[in-house]
Amino acid sequence: MGSRHRTPYGPGGPGPSLTVRPLEGCRGIRAAGEVGLATHMIWERVLEQAVREGEGVYYLELSEVTFVDVAGAGALAAAAGRLGAGRRLVVRRPPPALRRVLETFWPGLPTIEVTT
């Protein structure tokens, strides 16, 4: 799933973007950019794919993601809640704010594993 989403932000200026591509060697994606209002639809599609894949573990490599808003964190938690028994999302190297939001609002969610 390689896709690029770019939305104008302000009058004629470049806006936030989110680039998503498959991970090599395991089931999951590598994302780069921002998860916010302008890119929320692509983030939702990524999470829906993770839920549909049916794998035991699905990786979200976020080391190149600079920002995830609270709605994006909520969408991640909601997707994790839709996983079947024994499944989990492994969130690799998320932005510090995402880690804090998950710890604050969804502490101990067993279907999300955050790694550094």
Stockholm file with secondary structure:
# STOCKHOLM 1.0

chainA/1-116         MGSRHRTPYGPGGPGPSLTVRPLEGCRGIRAAGEVGLATHMIWERVLEQAVREGEGVYYLELSEVTFVDVAGAGALAAAAGRLGAGRRLVVRRPPPALRRVLETFWPGLPTIEVTT
#=GR chainA/1-116 SS CCEEEECCCSSSCCCCEEEEEECSSSSEEEEEEEESGGGHHHHHHHHHHHHHHCCSEEEEEEEEEEEECHHHHHHHHHHHHTSCTTCEEEEESCCHHHHHHHHHHSTTCTTEEEEC
#=GC SS_cons         CCEEEECCCSSSCCCCEEEEEECSSSSEEEEEEEESGGGHHHHHHHHHHHHHHCCSEEEEEEEEEEEECHHHHHHHHHHHHTSCTTCEEEEESCCHHHHHHHHHHSTTCTTEEEEC
//
